[in-house]
Amino acid sequence: MKTKIQNQFFLSYLFLAVIPLLALSYYSYYTIKTNAQKELVRTISFDMQQSQASLDALYLRFQRYMDILSNSSTFYNLALPALGDIKQGNIQHAKYIGTTGLDPQIKSLFATDDVISAAMVIIDGRVVYSYKSFVSVTNDFKSNPIIVTTEASPNMRWFSNQVTPFGSFDGTYSVITKNIYNIMGNNPSEILCQIILLVSQQKMNALLNNELRFADSIIRVLDTDDTIIAGNDHALPLSDHQIALMTQKLPLDQNSNNISYIDKFFVLHNISNVTNWRIVQLSSSRHVTEASSSIILFSTILAAALLILMFLFSFIISNEILLPIKRLANAMKKVGEMNIKMAVMPNSKNEISEIASGFNQMVDRIDHLFRHTIEIESQKRKSEIDMLKYQINPHFLYNTINSIRFSAMKHKDEITARMLVTLSRLLRNTLSHPSNVIALREEIQNTKDYISLQQLRYDHHLNVEYQIEEQTAHLLVPHMILQPIVENAIMHGLNQNLNTGAKANIILSSFLKNSTTLILSVHDNGIGIANQIIDNLLVQPSTLSSDSLRIGFVNIHKRIRLQYGEPYGIEIESATGFFTNVKIILPVLDTMEDAQAHFINEGGTNE
């Protein structure tokens, strides 16, 4: 018999036999190409991250230089008088202050930095200090576009690809500027001076080019206006304008984990968290095609060989693994359906056989535990019911003897003798009954004996009416279930009526609600029970040994629930000052076999 897994194997092999080479070749090519592309992405992503890290480090280094100078007290102490000299037209003295005061500090700051080509301090458009003698202090740069743009921004500014920005030195530079404000004076918005750093654009591009592992890769750094700040030299026939157009096609949410394919180039870009600049790297697709095409033939031959081996292995796998697993799965399904006699016969000596043996042992153990649990639960419930029964008996005996004592004091010997006869019969039926259940007619007779004692005590002021349906008289009910309820009705509900001579009535009735439910009812016209007491009467145990009202209801309700489960138990209806009606809800039990089956069945449901 074939299993579902076997059928799936054979259908898959049949399909592969029709177009094995074509399908496997394409799959191999696609897989190799994908892996090569992933490797390319990892490579250029790593290169791009390294380039970005180098650029960020350079940016932070320049920012640190600016912060050191702008936060230096020496710098402020020199900039303030130099500003005064500039405003008064004393350029030479301002230059003297800048040269003698700033030169040692700036030279020590930039001594080990070979990236910075030059530096300047400009006050009101005039150069008061020039590091590496970049420009003459006689030049006036107040109208220079870089100076004008810097004055409008409180942050450090970066100007790239600036050709001889201040009219001196040939070449292209990146210019970094920052305004220094008079934060220690009376006017913190006043610009004291401007610090300017210059870096050769060639050094900037070399910084990016050093991080690339593919010689033909292109890398560009663009600011928020898509202006190219830096990039490497390349031999590919692409202009910066074409690169910018390709960059505009990139998705806005692209990150270093995905890549775009544009015009035969793999394009990856990221945004720096430090500078907010975008760095874009392009690599030719030939790196992928070269890696994949060289092993397509080898992959095809290998796939064909593997296909033949798969046919051979399928038969071995089917006989040694799949069929035993199928038998084991069927056995587990039957155990789940409560057939705990199921066993699996091992047919080999491998791990599957060990699992089958373990399964058989588990089933035997479950069967043993199941029977043991049933026996323990039966004994436990019987013990709990016996304990509850014995808890009620002393309470009942105490009240009965107390009633006889009151009657003996009042009526002397004749009444006492009658009460003793009734008590003797009542005790014999109560304490010597061999079973937990009793016929309803016998339970009614025991209750009548108890009521007779109470009627003798109260001079027959207690009236009891019996409305027992004939078809319920033979049904089995828990032993000693009516007497405690009647006792509660007399002692608590009708006590005031009996002591004052008012009418005291009890109606004891039984009827079938349906074919499975028996209702016993004890109705009295006493003082009733308050609603707040009824709500807690059956759910909270007694805290006082003398609380007979709660003892009777709680114990009987618990006995019924333990023996039969829900929905059986006690329901109480009452109107304060008018009546109390206690309903005892029980299953219909015709024979002792029914009673035993209900007792064993979990929850007592009539299934």
Solvent accessible surface area in square Angstrom, and as a share of the most:
residue,aa,sasa,rsa
1,M,181,0.81
2,K,122,0.52
3,T,5,0.03
4,K,152,0.64
5,I,79,0.40
6,Q,14,0.06
7,N,65,0.33
8,Q,118,0.52
9,F,60,0.25
10,F,57,0.24
11,L,122,0.61
12,S,57,0.37
13,Y,8,0.03
14,L,117,0.58
15,F,123,0.51
16,L,40,0.20
17,A,54,0.42
18,V,109,0.63
19,I,67,0.34
20,P,30,0.19
21,L,98,0.49
22,L,129,0.64
23,A,31,0.24
24,L,34,0.17
25,S,27,0.17
26,Y,145,0.55
27,Y,136,0.52
28,S,14,0.09
29,Y,70,0.27
30,Y,125,0.48
31,T,46,0.27
32,I,24,0.12
33,K,72,0.31
34,T,39,0.23
35,N,79,0.41
36,A,16,0.12
37,Q,54,0.24
38,K,108,0.46
39,E,89,0.40
40,L,6,0.03
41,V,20,0.11
42,R,142,0.52
43,T,17,0.10
44,I,0,0.00
45,S,10,0.06
46,F,106,0.44
47,D,1,0.01
48,M,1,0.00
49,Q,82,0.37
50,Q,70,0.31
51,S,0,0.00
52,Q,31,0.14
53,A,56,0.43
54,S,26,0.17
55,L,5,0.03
56,D,17,0.09
57,A,58,0.45
58,L,7,0.04
59,Y,31,0.12
60,L,84,0.42
61,R,77,0.28
62,F,0,0.00
63,Q,67,0.30
64,R,121,0.44
65,Y,10,0.04
66,M,0,0.00
67,D,53,0.27
68,I,68,0.35
69,L,1,0.01
70,S,14,0.09
71,N,109,0.56
72,S,18,0.11
73,S,68,0.44
74,T,66,0.38
75,F,1,0.00
76,Y,5,0.02
77,N,101,0.52
78,L,34,0.17
79,A,5,0.04
80,L,75,0.37
81,P,60,0.38
82,A,3,0.02
83,L,17,0.08
84,G,28,0.27
85,D,19,0.10
86,I,14,0.07
87,K,132,0.56
88,Q,152,0.68
89,G,54,0.52
90,N,69,0.35
91,I,35,0.18
92,Q,118,0.53
93,H,82,0.37
94,A,0,0.00
95,K,73,0.31
96,Y,137,0.52
97,I,19,0.10
98,G,1,0.01
99,T,62,0.36
100,T,71,0.41
101,G,18,0.17
102,L,5,0.03
103,D,29,0.15
104,P,81,0.51
105,Q,43,0.19
106,I,3,0.01
107,K,100,0.42
108,S,83,0.53
109,L,36,0.18
110,F,3,0.01
111,A,75,0.58
112,T,139,0.81
113,D,14,0.07
114,D,112,0.58
115,V,32,0.19
116,I,1,0.01
117,S,26,0.17
118,A,0,0.00
119,A,3,0.02
120,M,1,0.01
121,V,2,0.01
122,I,1,0.00
123,I,1,0.00
124,D,74,0.38
125,G,5,0.05
126,R,53,0.19
127,V,1,0.01
128,V,3,0.02
129,Y,6,0.02
130,S,22,0.14
131,Y,20,0.08
132,K,109,0.46
133,S,92,0.59
134,F,5,0.02
135,V,14,0.08
136,S,58,0.37
137,V,18,0.10
138,T,89,0.52
139,N,50,0.26
140,D,85,0.44
141,F,18,0.08
142,K,105,0.44
143,S,99,0.64
144,N,22,0.12
145,P,99,0.62
146,I,10,0.05
147,I,1,0.01
148,V,78,0.45
149,T,50,0.29
150,T,0,0.00
151,E,82,0.37
152,A,91,0.71
153,S,15,0.10
154,P,87,0.55
155,N,101,0.52
156,M,21,0.10
157,R,78,0.28
158,W,32,0.11
159,F,30,0.12
160,S,14,0.09
161,N,71,0.36
162,Q,51,0.23
163,V,107,0.62
164,T,40,0.23
165,P,19,0.12
166,F,9,0.04
167,G,70,0.67
168,S,30,0.19
169,F,103,0.43
170,D,137,0.71
171,G,38,0.36
172,T,46,0.27
173,Y,19,0.07
174,S,0,0.00
175,V,0,0.00
176,I,0,0.00
177,T,1,0.00
178,K,38,0.16
179,N,2,0.01
180,I,3,0.01
181,Y,50,0.19
182,N,15,0.08
183,I,104,0.53
184,M,124,0.55
185,G,33,0.32
186,N,160,0.82
187,N,72,0.37
188,P,81,0.51
189,S,85,0.55
190,E,47,0.21
191,I,54,0.27
192,L,1,0.01
193,C,2,0.01
194,Q,7,0.03
195,I,2,0.01
196,I,0,0.00
197,L,0,0.00
198,L,0,0.00
199,V,0,0.00
200,S,24,0.16
201,Q,9,0.04
202,Q,147,0.65
203,K,91,0.38
204,M,1,0.01
205,N,35,0.18
206,A,45,0.35
207,L,53,0.26
208,L,0,0.00
209,N,70,0.36
210,N,116,0.59
211,E,48,0.22
212,L,26,0.13
213,R,145,0.53
214,F,49,0.20
215,A,107,0.83
216,D,21,0.11
217,S,0,0.00
218,I,0,0.00
219,I,0,0.00
220,R,18,0.06
221,V,1,0.00
222,L,3,0.01
223,D,33,0.17
224,T,99,0.57
225,D,117,0.60
226,D,61,0.32
227,T,73,0.43
228,I,30,0.15
229,I,6,0.03
230,A,2,0.01
231,G,7,0.06
232,N,4,0.02
233,D,120,0.62
234,H,47,0.21
235,A,104,0.81
236,L,42,0.21
237,P,125,0.79
238,L,30,0.15
239,S,55,0.36
240,D,69,0.36
241,H,125,0.56
242,Q,80,0.36
243,I,2,0.01
244,A,23,0.18
245,L,79,0.39
246,M,8,0.04
247,T,3,0.02
248,Q,119,0.53
249,K,124,0.53
250,L,12,0.06
251,P,60,0.38
252,L,177,0.88
253,D,118,0.61
254,Q,14,0.06
255,N,68,0.35
256,S,24,0.15
257,N,132,0.68
258,N,65,0.34
259,I,35,0.18
260,S,19,0.12
261,Y,124,0.47
262,I,20,0.10
263,D,89,0.46
264,K,149,0.63
265,F,25,0.11
266,F,7,0.03
267,V,0,0.00
268,L,0,0.00
269,H,7,0.03
270,N,39,0.20
271,I,81,0.41
272,S,5,0.03
273,N,154,0.79
274,V,64,0.37
275,T,17,0.10
276,N,90,0.46
277,W,21,0.07
278,R,48,0.17
279,I,5,0.02
280,V,0,0.00
281,Q,0,0.00
282,L,1,0.00
283,S,0,0.00
284,S,18,0.12
285,S,19,0.12
286,R,113,0.41
287,H,37,0.17
288,V,1,0.01
289,T,62,0.36
290,E,97,0.43
291,A,48,0.37
292,S,0,0.00
293,S,68,0.44
294,S,87,0.56
295,I,72,0.37
296,I,48,0.24
297,L,132,0.65
298,F,135,0.56
299,S,18,0.12
300,T,19,0.11
301,I,111,0.56
302,L,85,0.42
303,A,14,0.11
304,A,29,0.22
305,A,46,0.36
306,L,88,0.44
307,L,17,0.08
308,I,114,0.58
309,L,78,0.39
310,M,80,0.36
311,F,69,0.29
312,L,107,0.53
313,F,108,0.45
314,S,2,0.01
315,F,114,0.47
316,I,101,0.51
317,I,60,0.30
318,S,5,0.03
319,N,92,0.47
320,E,78,0.35
321,I,71,0.36
322,L,14,0.07
323,L,44,0.22
324,P,10,0.06
325,I,69,0.35
326,K,62,0.26
327,R,100,0.37
328,L,14,0.07
329,A,50,0.39
330,N,59,0.30
331,A,0,0.00
332,M,97,0.43
333,K,139,0.59
334,K,87,0.37
335,V,22,0.12
336,G,62,0.60
337,E,117,0.52
338,M,128,0.57
339,N,65,0.34
340,I,25,0.12
341,K,142,0.60
342,M,52,0.23
343,A,59,0.46
344,V,11,0.07
345,M,157,0.70
346,P,55,0.35
347,N,95,0.49
348,S,32,0.21
349,K,209,0.89
350,N,39,0.20
351,E,124,0.56
352,I,27,0.14
353,S,17,0.11
354,E,123,0.55
355,I,87,0.44
356,A,5,0.04
357,S,44,0.28
358,G,35,0.34
359,F,8,0.03
360,N,31,0.16
361,Q,128,0.57
362,M,88,0.39
363,V,3,0.02
364,D,99,0.51
365,R,137,0.50
366,I,67,0.34
367,D,22,0.11
368,H,104,0.47
369,L,78,0.39
370,F,92,0.38
371,R,143,0.52
372,H,85,0.38
373,T,69,0.40
374,I,67,0.34
375,E,94,0.42
376,I,78,0.40
377,E,55,0.25
378,S,29,0.19
379,Q,105,0.46
380,K,107,0.45
381,R,35,0.13
382,K,104,0.44
383,S,57,0.37
384,E,47,0.21
385,I,1,0.00
386,D,33,0.17
387,M,136,0.61
388,L,19,0.09
389,K,18,0.08
390,Y,134,0.51
391,Q,86,0.38
392,I,5,0.03
393,N,10,0.05
394,P,80,0.51
395,H,43,0.19
396,F,2,0.01
397,L,55,0.28
398,Y,147,0.56
399,N,21,0.11
400,T,0,0.00
401,I,91,0.46
402,N,39,0.20
403,S,0,0.00
404,I,17,0.09
405,R,125,0.46
406,F,80,0.33
407,S,2,0.01
408,A,37,0.28
409,M,131,0.58
410,K,126,0.53
411,H,56,0.25
412,K,144,0.61
413,D,118,0.61
414,E,142,0.64
415,I,35,0.18
416,T,23,0.13
417,A,55,0.42
418,R,134,0.49
419,M,0,0.00
420,L,90,0.45
421,V,97,0.56
422,T,14,0.08
423,L,14,0.07
424,S,59,0.38
425,R,82,0.30
426,L,1,0.00
427,L,44,0.22
428,R,137,0.50
429,N,48,0.25
430,T,0,0.00
431,L,100,0.50
432,S,79,0.51
433,H,44,0.20
434,P,131,0.83
435,S,30,0.20
436,N,34,0.18
437,V,7,0.04
438,I,6,0.03
439,A,14,0.11
440,L,0,0.00
441,R,126,0.46
442,E,83,0.37
443,E,1,0.01
444,I,11,0.06
445,Q,81,0.36
446,N,6,0.03
447,T,0,0.00
448,K,73,0.31
449,D,3,0.02
450,Y,0,0.00
451,I,3,0.01
452,S,41,0.27
453,L,0,0.00
454,Q,0,0.00
455,Q,39,0.17
456,L,13,0.07
457,R,50,0.18
458,Y,20,0.07
459,D,52,0.27
460,H,112,0.50
461,H,92,0.41
462,L,3,0.01
463,N,75,0.39
464,V,30,0.17
465,E,87,0.39
466,Y,73,0.28
467,Q,87,0.39
468,I,52,0.26
469,E,64,0.29
470,E,146,0.65
471,Q,106,0.47
472,T,0,0.00
473,A,12,0.09
474,H,81,0.36
475,L,4,0.02
476,L,22,0.11
477,V,0,0.00
478,P,3,0.02
479,H,1,0.00
480,M,2,0.01
481,I,1,0.00
482,L,2,0.01
483,Q,2,0.01
484,P,6,0.04
485,I,2,0.01
486,V,0,0.00
487,E,7,0.03
488,N,8,0.04
489,A,8,0.06
490,I,0,0.00
491,M,44,0.20
492,H,69,0.31
493,G,9,0.09
494,L,0,0.00
495,N,57,0.29
496,Q,110,0.49
497,N,22,0.11
498,L,10,0.05
499,N,103,0.53
500,T,97,0.57
501,G,52,0.50
502,A,48,0.37
503,K,138,0.58
504,A,0,0.00
505,N,36,0.19
506,I,1,0.01
507,I,54,0.27
508,L,2,0.01
509,S,18,0.11
510,S,1,0.01
511,F,76,0.32
512,L,57,0.28
513,K,140,0.59
514,N,75,0.38
515,S,98,0.63
516,T,60,0.35
517,T,16,0.09
518,L,0,0.00
519,I,8,0.04
520,L,1,0.01
521,S,10,0.07
522,V,1,0.01
523,H,58,0.26
524,D,4,0.02
525,N,47,0.24
526,G,3,0.03
527,I,75,0.38
528,G,12,0.12
529,I,19,0.10
530,A,29,0.22
531,N,107,0.55
532,Q,127,0.57
533,I,75,0.38
534,I,33,0.17
535,D,103,0.54
536,N,60,0.31
537,L,1,0.00
538,L,38,0.19
539,V,110,0.63
540,Q,89,0.39
541,P,98,0.62
542,S,37,0.24
543,T,129,0.75
544,L,120,0.60
545,S,107,0.69
546,S,93,0.60
547,D,39,0.20
548,S,18,0.12
549,L,33,0.16
550,R,52,0.19
551,I,17,0.08
552,G,5,0.05
553,F,4,0.02
554,V,24,0.14
555,N,8,0.04
556,I,0,0.00
557,H,24,0.11
558,K,101,0.43
559,R,6,0.02
560,I,0,0.00
561,R,89,0.32
562,L,40,0.20
563,Q,8,0.04
564,Y,1,0.00
565,G,10,0.09
566,E,116,0.52
567,P,100,0.63
568,Y,9,0.04
569,G,2,0.02
570,I,7,0.03
571,E,90,0.40
572,I,22,0.11
573,E,81,0.37
574,S,23,0.15
575,A,35,0.27
576,T,93,0.54
577,G,54,0.52
578,F,145,0.61
579,F,63,0.26
580,T,7,0.04
581,N,19,0.10
582,V,5,0.03
583,K,55,0.24
584,I,0,0.00
585,I,23,0.12
586,L,1,0.01
587,P,1,0.01
588,V,32,0.19
589,L,2,0.01
590,D,71,0.37
591,T,63,0.36
592,M,99,0.44
593,E,127,0.57
594,D,57,0.30
595,A,5,0.04
596,Q,96,0.43
597,A,62,0.48
598,H,14,0.06
599,F,17,0.07
600,I,77,0.39
601,N,54,0.27
602,E,114,0.51
603,G,30,0.29
604,G,0,0.00
605,T,59,0.34
606,N,73,0.37
607,E,190,0.85
